[in-house]
Structures are given as structure tokens and as C-alpha cells.
Amino acid sequence: MTSNKKSVICGEYIIEIDKTNHVSVYRIYDNVRGSLREIYEKEGLEYDKEWTQRQMGNNLIKRYCDDDKTQATIGEYIVRRLENGSIETFREYGKGNVKGALREIAEKIGFPFDPNWTNQQLGNRLVDHINNEL
């Protein structure tokens, strides 16, 4: 991974811009249970609505990794079991979804943007705005 040129945290999102001007967007979910449902639905998997967050996460980790593993990568999602047994989820937006994630962040904070901006233009302006204004 190239070291960051600049970055910002905005709510659940992290925007990073590296020295090559590549924009990466990550989401650390506050609503872990909701994100686990999202993963099950995107993967077309069935789950019991009565399952706990730990049951949902452990089932995904077991399905996508060996039993001794504590983390599973499922598409753009990462499901991790912590030492205390709790589950956390992350999403790294892939190439096709970076612009959508940037637009979602901009809309949430009321940042006006030109729909014709590239990922680099929107990412840089958004990071600068958040770092300087919020």
C-alpha cells in the first residue's frame, strides 16, 4: 500500500488519497448487524432473523474461511471476529463503487459536487472540505 498523501474520517467512512492521487474509500460499520444482513443478501445466502450478530458473523467466517481463521473477505466486505468474540465489519469500495461512495458522503454532509468530476477531483475536494470545514 502506498503511503497516504491525505485522508479524512467522516462518520463511518474513511477517504484516503495516496501519493499517486489514487482515491480509496472504506466504511467501518456502526450498525454491524445491518451490514451482516447486507452481506447475506448480496451473497444470496439465507440466515435466521433470530441469529445474534455473533452467530451471523461466525457463520460467514466459517463459510468463507477455515474454522481457525478470525476474518473473512467476502467481495468488498471484511468480517472480523475480535478476541472477545464480538464481530466487526468493514467495506473497501472497489474501483466501480468509489465514485458512488464519494457521492454518498458528499450528499450526507451537503457538499455540492459536479457529477462530471473524476474520483480524484471529487475525492480531493471532499477531503479538503471535510478537513477544513467540519
C-alpha positions in Angstrom: 0.0 0.0 0.0 1.3 3.4 -1.0 1.6 5.8 1.9 -1.2 8.4 2.2 -0.9 11.9 0.8 -4.0 12.9 2.8 -7.0 11.3 4.4 -10.1 12.0 6.5 -12.7 10.2 8.6 -16.3 11.3 8.1 -18.8 9.3 10.1 -18.4 5.7 9.2 -16.3 6.5 6.1 -12.5 6.9 5.6 -11.3 8.5 2.4 -7.6 8.1 1.6 -5.7 9.7 -1.2 -2.2 8.3 -1.9 0.8 9.9 -3.4 -0.2 8.7 -6.9 -3.6 10.5 -6.3 -5.5 7.2 -6.1 -8.6 7.5 -4.0 -9.7 4.7 -1.7 -12.9 4.7 0.4 -13.6 2.4 3.4 -16.6 2.1 5.6 -16.4 0.9 9.2 -20.0 0.0 10.1 -21.6 1.3 13.2 -24.6 -1.0 12.6 -22.8 -4.3 12.3 -25.9 -6.4 12.3 -27.3 -4.4 9.4 -24.1 -4.8 7.5 -24.1 -8.5 8.1 -27.7 -8.7 6.7 -26.4 -6.7 3.7 -23.6 -9.3 3.1 -26.0 -12.2 3.4 -28.4 -10.6 0.9 -25.8 -9.6 -1.6 -24.3 -13.1 -1.5 -27.8 -14.7 -1.8 -27.4 -16.5 1.5 -30.2 -17.4 3.9 -30.0 -16.6 7.5 -32.2 -16.9 10.6 -33.6 -13.5 11.5 -33.3 -14.6 15.2 -29.5 -15.1 14.9 -27.3 -12.8 17.0 -24.7 -10.6 15.5 -22.0 -13.1 16.6 -23.9 -16.1 15.1 -24.2 -14.2 11.8 -20.6 -13.2 11.7 -19.2 -16.5 12.8 -21.3 -18.3 10.2 -19.9 -16.1 7.4 -16.3 -16.6 8.7 -16.8 -20.3 8.9 -18.3 -20.4 5.4 -15.6 -18.3 3.7 -12.6 -19.4 5.8 -11.2 -22.4 7.9 -12.5 -22.6 11.4 -9.2 -21.4 12.9 -9.5 -18.1 11.0 -10.8 -14.9 12.5 -11.5 -13.0 9.4 -13.3 -13.5 6.1 -13.2 -11.4 2.9 -16.5 -11.6 1.0 -16.4 -9.4 -2.1 -15.8 -5.8 -0.8 -16.6 -6.8 2.8 -14.4 -7.9 5.6 -16.0 -9.7 8.6 -13.7 -10.0 11.6 -14.0 -11.8 14.9 -12.2 -10.0 17.8 -10.5 -11.7 20.7 -13.5 -11.1 22.9 -15.8 -12.8 20.3 -17.5 -9.7 19.1 -17.9 -9.1 15.3 -16.9 -6.1 13.3 -17.4 -5.3 9.6 -15.7 -3.2 7.1 -16.1 -2.4 3.4 -13.5 -1.4 1.0 -15.2 0.1 -2.1 -13.8 -1.4 -5.3 -13.0 0.5 -8.4 -16.6 0.6 -9.7 -18.0 1.8 -6.4 -15.6 4.5 -5.3 -17.4 7.4 -7.0 -20.7 6.2 -5.7 -19.3 6.1 -2.1 -17.8 9.6 -2.6 -21.1 11.0 -3.8 -23.0 9.4 -0.9 -20.6 11.0 1.6 -20.9 14.4 -0.2 -24.7 14.2 -0.1 -24.7 13.3 3.6 -22.7 16.4 4.5 -24.3 18.7 2.0 -21.2 19.1 -0.2 -22.1 20.3 -3.7 -20.3 18.4 -6.5 -20.2 18.3 -10.2 -21.4 14.9 -11.4 -18.7 15.1 -14.1 -15.8 15.2 -11.6 -13.4 12.3 -11.6 -12.8 10.2 -8.5 -9.6 12.2 -7.9 -11.3 15.5 -8.3 -14.2 14.7 -6.0 -12.1 12.8 -3.5 -9.5 15.6 -3.2 -12.2 18.4 -2.9 -14.2 16.3 -0.4 -11.2 15.6 1.8 -10.1 19.2 1.8 -13.7 20.4 2.6 -14.1 17.9 5.5 -10.6 18.7 6.9 -11.1 22.5 6.6 -14.8 22.9 7.3 -16.2 20.1 9.5 
